[in-house]
Amino acid sequence: MASRTRRHGAARSAREGVRRRRLPLRLLLPLLVLVALSAMLMLRGYVHSEILADHRVQPPAATDQVPEKILEGGPVIDARGGRTESLSVPDRRLVLTFDDGPDPTWTPKVLDVLKKHDAHAVFFVTGTMASRYPDLVERMVDEGHEVGLHTFNHPDLSFQSKKRIDWELSQNQLAITGAAGIRTSLFRPPYSSFSDAMDNKSWPVTEYIGSRGYITVVNNTDSEDWQRPGVDEIIRRATPKNGEGAIVLMHDSGGDRSQTVAALDRFLPDLQKKGYEFDNLTEALDAPSAMSPVTGAELWKGKAWVFLVQASEKITDGLVVGLAIIGTLVISRFVLMLLLSGVHARRVRRKGFRWGPPVTEPVTVLVPAYNEAKCIENTVLSLMASDHPVEVIVVDDGSSDGTARIVEAMGLPNVRVIRQLNAGKPAALNRGLANASHDIVVMMDGDTVFEPSTVRELVQPFGDPKVGAVAGNAKVGNKDSLIGAWQHIEYVMGFNLDRRMYDILGCMPTIPGAVGAFRRSALAPIGGMSDDTLAEDTDVTMALHRAGWRVVYAENARAWTEAPETVQQLWSQRYRWSYGTMQAIWKHRRAVIEKGPSGRFGRVGLPFVSLFMVLAPLLAPLIDVFLLYGIVFGPTQKTIMAWLGVLAIQAVCAAYAFRLDRERMTHLISLPLQQILYRQLMYVVLLQSWITALTGGRLRWQKLRRTGVVGAPGGSVPRQGSRGSDDRRPVA
C-alpha cells in the first residue's frame, strides 16, 4: 500500500513537473509570431533566389562523350526510356520560346502581342517567378501557349547533384501545378544553347532529365535579345534562313524587354506574310500536348504552395513598408528629440530664467510604501536632508515586513506614518492626499532617495499658476550592474530626453512615480489618483492635460531609484508599464474628439504617445529581423553598415542626452549590447502587453523585490544594502 502510494505520488509529481515546465503563454505567443515571421521571410528569400541559389556557370568542356546524332541533330532532345533521339521543327514553322519568366511587366506585353497576331509560343518558366506570378502562367495556358520547366532557382545543373536536380524539377512543377493546374513534360536547362554546344558536363544531365520523363528543348535560332542590340538586330537574328523551321530563343524576363516586345510586333506579321506559322512545340511537331491536367492531392499541394508564396510576398511587402515607416519614425523622433530637448535646455538654463515667483512655502511629500523595509530608512533620511521645508507622510499599505515600525522608530520631526490595509498604490496616495497639510504635494516611491535640492527644484515651476504638475528627473541608482547600466541609458536617453521634448510640445504623457509634484487643487476636480489603470501616473497626467493644466519637466529635480536587477523583475515592471499605458490611452481616447484643452491633448498628445510609445516600438523588431536576414542571406556588408549607421544616430542622441544630464559617457560603452539584447526583451514585453489587451486579459500589480542599495550621491544617506548581499542576485 505504501509502495503504491509512493508510486502515485511520484507520478503526480512528474505530471506537476511537466506542467511547471510548460512554456508560458507570454513567451509562447511572441515565439510563434517570431517563427511565423521568420518562415515567411525565409520563404520569400527562397523564391527570390536569395537562399539556396547557385549562380555558378560551367565553362565549355569536351564533347567526346556526347552522341554524334545529338551534336548534329535538332533542338528537341528525347532521352526518355534510354532513347537518344533529336527532332527538328518542319520548314515554315517557328516555335517562339521565352525564358526566365513570367515577369509582371513584360510577360503581359508579350502575351498581348502574341494574341494580337494569333500566334502561339512556349514559355519556359522558373519556379520562383511562377510562384510569385501564378496568374500569368494561367493566362499562358488559357491562351493556347505551352509551358515548360526552367528549374526553380535557375542554377547550372551540371554543378548539381541528382538530389538537387530532382528538387529543382519537382519544385518547378509544383509551382506550375499550383498556378495553372497542369504538369508539363517540356524542360529547358538554364544557360543552354544549341544542341551542338552539348558537352561532357551537360549531356549526363540531359540523360538524367530524360530518365525523369522530360523532353529537353534547346534552340537553333537565338535572337540574343538579352543584349538589347536594337529591334532590327533582334529581328535579323531571330529570322531563320531559307524558310527553315526553327526554335527561336527570346526572353520575357530578366531586365528591360521593351526591344523584344517591339521586335515581336514587327517580326510576327512580317513572317506570317512569308508563310510562316507560329505554333507551340507540340503543334509544330504534330505531337500530343506536352501538358496534362492535375487533380487530387497534387493539385492541392500546388495550390497550397502558391498560396503560401503569395502570403509571404504580401506579408513581407507589408513588412518592408512597415520597416520604411518605422525607420522614418525612428529617425524623425531622434531629430525631434535632439532639436526640442536643445530648445528646452536653452530655455530653462538661460540666465535669469524663472518659472515665476520663488516657491518657498512648505510642501507635503507622500511616500506610499508596501514592504519597503530595506529601502524606507534611506528614503526618509534623504527627505530630512532637504533644503526645502517638507512634511513627510509615509502611507504604509498593509506591509508585512515592519516598514511602518522602522519609520516610527526613527522618531523624526515632520514625519507621519499612516497605516491602512493593503489597497494598492493609488489608494495609498489618495489617503496621503486627504491627510496632506499643504497644497503642493510631492509624490515618490518607497525605494527612491532625493538629493537635498530635489524638492526645491521640483516645486519651483508652481510659481507659474498654469502649472498643475511637474515631472522630476528620475535616475537609476544601482547602475553598476550590466542590466542597471542598460536601464541607466534608457532613463537618460529615453525617458528624460523624451520629457524635454514633450514639455516643449505641451503633452507630457507621464509624471514618474519616483519623483513628481502636483497641486492638490488640480487633483481634486479629476478625482485624485485613479486605480482604473496599472499606470496611475500616466492616467493622472493625461487627466490633468485634459483639465487644462500645464505639465512641465524640472531637469534638476533629481531622484535616485532602485531599478530591477533581474530579467524577471524588469519584465514584470515593464509589462505593467506598457499595459498600463495602453489602458490610459484607451481610457482617455475621447479626448481626440473633444474641444478645448482636452481636444488639444487628444489630437496632439495621444497620437504622439500612441505612435512613439506603443506602435513604433511594436514594429521596431522588423529592423532586427531584416538585419539578421541581411547578414545571413543578403548584402552582408551593406546590412552591417546600415545597422552601424542607425547605432551611430542612437549614440549621438545618447551622448547628447548624457551631456544634458551631466552624466559620465563611460556608461555608453554598453550601448551596442543594449541594442542587441535589451531591446529584444522590451519588444517581447510590449508584444505581450498587446496580446493581453487584445484578448481582454487582466494584469495585477506585481511588487518588485527591493535590496536597499540606493543611497543619495555623496554619502549623505547611509546605505543599508551591501554589494555582497544575497538579495542582489545576478541577471538571470
MARLUM-395108 format. One record per residue (C-alpha): x, y, z; residue in three letters. Coordinates in pm, whole numbers, padded with zeros to 5 digits, always signed. Layout:
<atoms>
XYZALA ...
</atoms>
This chain:
<atoms>
+00000+00000+00000MET +00278+00238+00096ALA +00466+00144-00221SER +00158+00216-00436ARG +00110+00547-00259THR +00471+00641-00330ARG +00427+00548-00697ARG +00111+00759-00723HIS +00291+01045-00550GLY +00587+01017-00787ALA +00357+01011-01090ALA +00169+01314-00962ARG +00496+01499-00902SER +00609+01414-01255ALA +00285+01548-01401ARG +00316+01864-01195GLU +00677+01898-01312GLY +00562+01878-01674VAL +00302+02144-01604ARG +00561+02363-01437ARG +00796+02329-01731ARG +00530+02425-01983ARG +00627+02736-02178LEU +00416+03030-02052PRO +00177+03194-02296LEU +00361+03527-02265ARG +00665+03359-02423LEU +00484+03112-02647LEU +00283+03367-02846LEU +00574+03602-02922PRO +00784+03298-03010LEU +00517+03173-03251LEU +00491+03518-03409VAL +00869+03528-03450LEU +00880+03178-03601VAL +00596+03260-03843ALA +00761+03587-03943LEU +01096+03415-03995SER +00932+03140-04201ALA +00761+03395-04427MET +01086+03585-04471LEU +01280+03266-04549MET +01017+03158-04800LEU +01032+03494-04969ARG +01410+03474-04978GLY +01386+03130-05137TYR +01150+03237-05415VAL +01361+03547-05478HIS +01673+03329-05520SER +01840+03481-05216GLU +01852+03148-05032ILE +01993+02824-05179LEU +02066+02997-05509ALA +02372+02884-05708ASP +02491+03127-05975HIS +02796+02932-06094ARG +02819+02865-06470VAL +03020+02576-06611GLN +03284+02665-06872PRO +03280+02471-07202PRO +03405+02111-07183ALA +03497+01833-07422ALA +03224+01670-07636THR +03365+01322-07699ASP +03105+01154-07473GLN +02806+01316-07647VAL +02642+01105-07923PRO +02712+01240-08273GLU +02344+01241-08364LYS +02277+01475-08071ILE +02554+01715-08165LEU +02438+01722-08527GLU +02069+01681-08457GLY +01778+01911-08388GLY +01698+02125-08084PRO +01443+01881-07934VAL +01624+01601-07746ILE +01430+01296-07628ASP +01631+01082-07384ALA +01330+00919-07220ARG +01340+00546-07160GLY +01702+00518-07271GLY +01634+00675-07611ARG +01880+00909-07779THR +01676+01098-08035GLU +01657+01451-08159SER +01388+01630-08356LEU +01374+01942-08569SER +01086+02174-08644VAL +00943+02143-09000PRO +01005+02415-09255ASP +00797+02730-09237ARG +00713+02664-08875ARG +00860+02871-08596LEU +00840+02796-08226VAL +00899+03112-08025LEU +01032+03033-07679THR +01059+03276-07390PHE +01285+03209-07093ASP +01309+03319-06729ASP +00954+03448-06679GLY +00688+03524-06604PRO +00762+03889-06542ASP +00481+04117-06420PRO +00583+04397-06657THR +00697+04230-06979TRP +00517+03895-06994THR +00170+04055-07026PRO +00300+04272-07312LYS +00450+03969-07488VAL +00121+03782-07445LEU -00071+04079-07581ASP +00143+04088-07897VAL +00110+03711-07949LEU -00266+03734-07906LYS -00284+04030-08141LYS -00116+03828-08418HIS -00283+03494-08335ASP +00049+03325-08255ALA +00138+03059-08002HIS +00467+03011-07816ALA +00638+02813-07540VAL +00721+02980-07209PHE +00997+02816-07007PHE +00918+02950-06662VAL +01123+02933-06344THR +00958+02813-06028GLY +01047+03130-05845THR +00866+03353-06093MET +00574+03115-06148ALA +00517+03102-05771SER +00513+03481-05747ARG +00300+03549-06057TYR +00071+03246-06097PRO -00198+03442-06283ASP +00039+03493-06576LEU +00111+03119-06602VAL -00262+03055-06601GLU -00309+03310-06877ARG -00039+03141-07089MET -00222+02809-07071VAL -00566+02965-07127ASP -00444+03140-07445GLU -00307+02821-07600GLY +00061+02852-07522HIS +00270+02573-07377GLU +00461+02598-07051VAL +00792+02426-06982GLY +01021+02384-06684LEU +01327+02606-06650HIS +01420+02485-06296THR +01313+02657-05978PHE +01616+02873-05894ASN +01791+02879-06236HIS +02116+02702-06141PRO +02357+02540-06385ASP +02253+02177-06336LEU +02594+02042-06435SER +02715+02159-06092PHE +02426+01996-05905GLN +02368+01654-05753SER +02085+01431-05871LYS +01900+01512-05550LYS +01922+01885-05620ARG +01816+01829-05984ILE +01510+01636-05866ASP +01433+01916-05622TRP +01461+02182-05893GLU +01227+01985-06122LEU +00970+01896-05859SER +00952+02247-05713GLN +00924+02397-06061ASN +00649+02150-06144GLN +00473+02222-05814LEU +00466+02595-05891ALA +00321+02536-06240ILE +00060+02298-06099THR -00043+02548-05833GLY -00063+02827-06089ALA -00241+02659-06381ALA -00348+02312-06261GLY -00127+02131-06515ILE +00203+01949-06536ARG +00440+01960-06833THR +00697+01728-06989SER +00900+02008-07153LEU +01227+02119-06999PHE +01493+02371-07092ARG +01821+02377-06896PRO +01941+02717-06773PRO +02236+02859-06968TYR +02165+02619-07258SER +02244+02691-07622SER +02231+02497-07948PHE +02242+02117-07948SER +02596+02124-08087ASP +02703+02300-07767ALA +02614+01991-07562MET +02930+01868-07384ASP +03051+01605-07141ASN +02920+01808-06847LYS +02570+01885-06975SER +02496+01560-07160TRP +02478+01340-06845PRO +02231+01592-06702VAL +02021+01570-07020THR +02020+01191-06995GLU +01912+01208-06630TYR +01641+01460-06712ILE +01515+01218-06978GLY +01507+00935-06724SER +01272+01152-06519ARG +01029+01173-06813GLY +01116+01512-06962TYR +01197+01621-07317ILE +01485+01868-07332THR +01428+02165-07560VAL +01722+02385-07661VAL +01716+02618-07963ASN +01872+02664-08304ASN +01798+03036-08353THR +01899+03287-08088ASP +01765+03642-08101SER +02014+03747-07830GLU +01754+03997-07718ASP +01904+04000-07367TRP +02189+04208-07512GLN +01940+04477-07627ARG +02108+04510-07968PRO +01813+04704-08117GLY +01481+04599-08270VAL +01619+04550-08623ASP +01905+04332-08500GLU +01674+04117-08286ILE +01452+04056-08590ILE +01752+03974-08810ARG +01893+03724-08559ARG +01554+03561-08496ALA +01475+03507-08865THR +01578+03160-08996PRO +01737+03126-09338LYS +01585+02975-09648ASN +01242+02916-09498GLY +01368+02664-09243GLU +01176+02586-08928GLY +01335+02686-08601ALA +01304+02713-08228ILE +01374+03079-08151VAL +01514+03183-07815LEU +01380+03503-07659MET +01325+03632-07306HIS +01024+03781-07133ASP +01205+03849-06804SER +01543+03935-06660GLY +01557+04302-06746GLY +01420+04563-06986ASP +01243+04369-07263ARG +01094+04666-07449SER +01302+04588-07758GLN +01180+04227-07752THR +00816+04341-07742VAL +00871+04593-08023ALA +01056+04336-08233ALA +00776+04081-08188LEU +00517+04328-08309ASP +00703+04357-08641ARG +00852+04009-08662PHE +00524+03818-08635LEU +00324+03986-08915PRO +00627+04010-09145ASP +00700+03636-09130LEU +00333+03541-09135GLN +00311+03719-09470LYS +00600+03498-09586LYS +00403+03187-09498GLY +00544+03108-09155TYR +00326+02964-08879GLU +00390+03040-08513PHE +00292+02736-08309ASP +00373+02593-07974ASN +00613+02296-07982LEU +00373+02004-07995THR +00162+02181-08260GLU +00472+02234-08471ALA +00573+01867-08433LEU +00214+01741-08474ASP +00255+01560-08141ALA +00024+01518-07841PRO +00020+01810-07599SER +00308+01821-07353ALA +00072+01944-07081MET -00176+01736-06884SER -00426+01836-06615PRO -00352+01760-06249VAL -00620+01662-05998THR -00646+01543-05641GLY -00379+01583-05375ALA -00109+01700-05616GLU -00329+01986-05733LEU -00400+02095-05378TRP -00033+02073-05287LYS +00043+02306-05576GLY -00231+02548-05477LYS -00113+02544-05115ALA +00240+02623-05228TRP +00127+02916-05440VAL -00093+03040-05156PHE +00198+03033-04911LEU +00427+03212-05153VAL +00164+03477-05221GLN +00107+03518-04847ALA +00479+03552-04784SER +00504+03810-05063GLU +00220+04020-04925LYS +00334+03987-04565ILE +00696+04069-04636THR +00598+04353-04869ASP +00392+04487-04582GLY +00688+04439-04351LEU +00911+04632-04589VAL +00659+04916-04589VAL +00641+04890-04211GLY +01019+04895-04195LEU +01029+05211-04403ALA +00766+05371-04181ILE +00943+05266-03862ILE +01277+05385-03997GLY +01125+05721-04082THR +00956+05744-03742LEU +01271+05647-03554VAL +01485+05899-03739ILE +01217+06167-03708SER +01184+06102-03337ARG +01560+06125-03288PHE +01575+06452-03481VAL +01275+06590-03294LEU +01418+06487-02957MET +01753+06647-03034LEU +01600+06972-03155LEU +01331+07013-02890LEU +01542+06893-02598SER +01800+07150-02704GLY +01530+07418-02710VAL +01414+07308-02363HIS +01766+07314-02220ALA +01838+07658-02361ARG +01510+07792-02228ARG +01540+07670-01868VAL +01916+07733-01846ARG +01926+08085-01977ARG +02042+08347-01733LYS +01763+08490-01526GLY +01509+08219-01617PHE +01233+08187-01357ARG +00906+07996-01364TRP +00751+08271-01156GLY +00783+08396-00801PRO +01004+08163-00594PRO +00809+07889-00419VAL +00920+07883-00056THR +00617+07754+00132GLU +00632+07405+00283PRO +00514+07108+00079VAL +00388+06762+00163THR +00585+06461+00047VAL +00384+06139+00011LEU +00567+05807+00030VAL +00339+05509-00046PRO +00513+05204+00100ALA +00442+04834+00073TYR +00709+04604+00217ASN +00985+04862+00176GLU +01176+04772+00495ALA +01508+04756+00310LYS +01466+05099+00148CYS +01243+05315+00361ILE +01508+05445+00602GLU +01725+05576+00317ASN +01420+05732+00159THR +01305+05918+00471VAL +01657+06029+00568LEU +01709+06178+00222SER +01392+06382+00269LEU +01510+06504+00609MET +01823+06640+00436ALA +01608+06851+00203SER +01685+07223+00182ASP +01313+07295+00134HIS +01064+07269+00422PRO +00872+06943+00394VAL +00605+06744+00569GLU +00659+06371+00511VAL +00367+06127+00514ILE +00453+05760+00482VAL +00141+05563+00392VAL +00201+05200+00490ASP -00017+05000+00252ASP -00054+04683+00459GLY +00317+04596+00475SER +00408+04269+00642SER +00779+04338+00689ASP +00764+04611+00954GLY +00802+04908+00719THR +00582+05132+00936ALA +00765+05034+01258ARG +01102+05130+01105ILE +00978+05480+01021VAL +00811+05526+01359GLU +01125+05411+01538ALA +01326+05682+01364MET +01132+05944+01564GLY +01188+06220+01310LEU +01003+06554+01322PRO +00751+06631+01048ASN +00730+06262+00957VAL +00395+06088+00997ARG +00302+05727+00936VAL -00046+05633+00822ILE -00136+05265+00821ARG -00403+05106+00605GLN -00499+04762+00484LEU -00341+04673+00152ASN -00544+04857-00114ALA -00287+04946-00380GLY -00069+05245-00460LYS -00347+05477-00589PRO -00546+05425-00268ALA -00236+05490-00059ALA -00166+05813-00246LEU -00527+05929-00211ASN -00511+05854+00161ARG -00200+06066+00182GLY -00363+06346-00018LEU -00652+06351+00226ALA -00409+06398+00516ASN -00170+06644+00347ALA -00133+06984+00513SER -00018+07173+00203HIS -00150+07242-00146ASP +00168+07134-00324ILE +00222+06762-00287VAL +00535+06572-00391VAL +00497+06201-00464MET +00780+05949-00464MET +00835+05574-00440ASP +00947+05398-00126GLY +01269+05277-00293ASP +01379+05625-00405THR +01611+05881-00246VAL +01618+06256-00309PHE +01911+06492-00322GLU +01891+06787-00078PRO +01785+07021-00359SER +01535+06785-00525THR +01217+06907-00355VAL +01310+07274-00400ARG +01386+07225-00771GLU +01073+07017-00819LEU +00829+07276-00680VAL +00968+07593-00840GLN +00760+07554-01161PRO +00448+07604-00947PHE +00542+07971-00948GLY +00353+07962-01279ASP -00017+07940-01183PRO -00090+07744-01503LYS +00134+07454-01396VAL -00061+07169-01239GLY +00209+06905-01219ALA +00586+06870-01251VAL +00792+06570-01363ALA +01129+06526-01197GLY +01448+06370-01328ASN +01440+06002-01226ALA +01777+05831-01236LYS +01894+05474-01185VAL +02080+05444-00856GLY +02201+05085-00899ASN +02367+05125-01239LYS +02683+04931-01160ASP +02544+04603-01299SER +02502+04540-01672LEU +02123+04540-01661ILE +02137+04851-01440GLY +02364+05025-01693ALA +02121+04945-01972TRP +01834+05095-01774GLN +02051+05396-01693HIS +02096+05459-02067ILE +01722+05414-02117GLU +01632+05657-01837TYR +01872+05929-01951VAL +01832+05890-02326MET +01473+05772-02350GLY +01269+05899-02059PHE +01440+06228-01977ASN +01518+06331-02335LEU +01158+06246-02419ASP +01029+06456-02131ARG +01215+06761-02257ARG +01057+06709-02599MET +00708+06655-02457TYR +00747+06962-02234ASP +00805+07181-02540ILE +00515+07016-02723LEU +00289+07061-02420GLY +00188+06696-02400CYS +00396+06535-02123MET +00249+06183-02101PRO +00373+06071-01759THR +00476+06217-01425ILE +00717+05948-01297PRO +00605+05781-00978GLY +00958+05811-00843ALA +00963+06191-00849VAL +00666+06412-00928GLY +00473+06702-00778ALA +00108+06808-00804PHE -00126+07081-00694ARG -00395+06934-00471ARG -00630+07188-00622SER -00561+07033-00963ALA -00603+06675-00846LEU -00929+06723-00658ALA -01153+06800-00962PRO -01027+06493-01151ILE -01083+06260-00855GLY -00725+06225-00736GLY -00525+05916-00825MET -00732+05660-01013SER -00697+05282-00996ASP -00864+05237-01336ASP -00527+05152-01491THR -00198+04994-01386LEU -00018+05318-01478ALA -00181+05562-01238GLU +00097+05815-01303ASP +00022+05821-01679THR -00353+05819-01617ASP -00344+06120-01383VAL -00106+06313-01611THR -00338+06272-01909MET -00635+06374-01693ALA -00453+06693-01588LEU -00380+06781-01951HIS -00747+06733-02038ARG -00845+06957-01745ALA -00634+07238-01893GLY -00332+07224-01663TRP +00023+07262-01786ARG +00264+06976-01707VAL +00638+07053-01719VAL +00976+06891-01660TYR +01225+07001-01392ALA +01564+06870-01501GLU +01746+06950-01175ASN +01494+06770-00953ALA +01696+06451-00943ARG +01579+06134-00770ALA +01770+05808-00744TRP +01558+05499-00774THR +01629+05129-00749GLU +01584+04971-01091ALA +01504+04600-01133PRO +01814+04385-01107GLU +01691+04066-01273THR +01527+03999-01607VAL +01217+03865-01433GLN +01174+04178-01225GLN +01240+04403-01523LEU +00986+04204-01725TRP +00722+04246-01454SER +00781+04620-01424GLN +00781+04697-01798ARG +00487+04467-01864TYR +00287+04670-01612ARG +00408+05000-01758TRP +00329+04900-02116SER -00010+04756-02037TYR -00096+05046-01808GLY -00002+05298-02078THR -00231+05122-02324MET -00510+05131-02065GLN -00457+05503-02009ALA -00461+05579-02382ILE -00784+05383-02420TRP -00938+05550-02115LYS -00870+05900-02250HIS -00947+05821-02615ARG -01248+06054-02625ARG -01009+06348-02594ALA -00945+06312-02968VAL -01295+06442-03050ILE -01337+06689-02763GLU -01282+07065-02769LYS -01060+07293-02566GLY -00751+07172-02377PRO -00879+06814-02378SER -00910+06815-02754GLY -00567+06969-02798ARG -00410+06695-02589PHE -00621+06432-02765GLY -00515+06543-03112ARG -00151+06616-03028VAL -00050+06426-02717GLY -00237+06099-02764LEU -00113+06043-03121PRO +00244+06116-03011PHE +00223+05880-02715VAL +00048+05609-02918SER +00294+05638-03204LEU +00620+05661-03013PHE +00542+05456-02702MET +00312+05183-02835VAL +00305+05141-03213LEU +00662+05223-03316ALA +00826+05000-03052PRO +00591+04718-03153LEU +00708+04731-03514LEU +01069+04813-03436ALA +01170+04441-03421PRO +01134+04444-03801LEU +01466+04627-03810ILE +01635+04345-03624ASP +01463+04070-03825VAL +01571+04225-04155PHE +01915+04293-04009LEU +01964+03927-03926LEU +01826+03819-04263TYR +02050+04064-04446GLY +02360+03947-04261ILE +02293+03579-04334VAL +02140+03590-04683PHE +02159+03942-04818GLY +02429+04202-04886PRO +02610+04147-04557THR +02841+04447-04577GLN +02565+04693-04666LYS +02340+04549-04396THR +02604+04585-04127ILE +02686+04938-04242MET +02316+05032-04227ALA +02288+04893-03875TRP +02603+05074-03767LEU +02454+05392-03914GLY +02140+05356-03703VAL +02354+05275-03400LEU +02562+05588-03466ALA +02248+05802-03469ILE +02139+05647-03139GLN +02487+05701-02997ALA +02473+06069-03091VAL +02135+06105-02921CYS +02256+05917-02616ALA +02574+06124-02592ALA +02374+06445-02621TYR +02132+06325-02353ALA +02419+06231-02122PHE +02575+06572-02181ARG +02249+06749-02094LEU +02217+06539-01776ASP +02588+06583-01697ARG +02639+06207-01683GLU +02963+06023-01745ARG +02994+05894-02101MET +03161+05570-01991THR +02823+05405-01940HIS +02759+05432-02314LEU +03013+05155-02373ILE +02729+04907-02324SER +02501+05080-02577LEU +02568+04835-02868PRO +02498+04537-02642LEU +02186+04708-02514GLN +02061+04745-02871GLN +02119+04374-02937ILE +01986+04220-02615LEU +01793+04468-02402TYR +01570+04596-02680ARG +01462+04243-02767GLN +01328+04198-02415LEU +01137+04524-02441MET +00987+04410-02774TYR +00858+04090-02622VAL +00719+04276-02320VAL +00530+04518-02545LEU +00402+04235-02762LEU +00282+04055-02452GLN +00103+04373-02342SER -00070+04391-02681TRP -00176+04027-02653ILE -00311+04087-02303THR -00502+04392-02422ALA -00645+04228-02735LEU -00750+03912-02552THR -00914+04107-02271GLY -00674+03970-02011GLY -00622+04131-01673ARG -00289+04207-01512LEU -00240+04254-01142ARG +00014+04481-00977TRP +00338+04296-00917GLN +00562+04407-00632LYS +00932+04430-00720LEU +01191+04280-00489ARG +01395+04551-00314ARG +01756+04539-00193THR +01801+04883-00038GLY +02129+04954-00212VAL +02044+05303-00339VAL +02165+05597-00138GLY +02190+05966-00221ALA +02507+06075-00402PRO +02788+06196-00181GLY +02715+05954+00101GLY +02472+06184+00289SER +02241+05889+00338VAL +02382+05565+00481PRO +02340+05264+00257ARG +02155+04974+00409GLN +02249+04717+00147GLY +02576+04555+00057SER +02714+04465-00281ARG +02776+04122-00144GLY +02422+04079-00015SER +02233+03769-00116ASP +01943+03995-00214ASP +02136+04121-00517ARG +02108+03825-00746ARG +02287+03829-01083PRO +02096+03895-01402VAL +01901+03582-01495ALA 
</atoms>
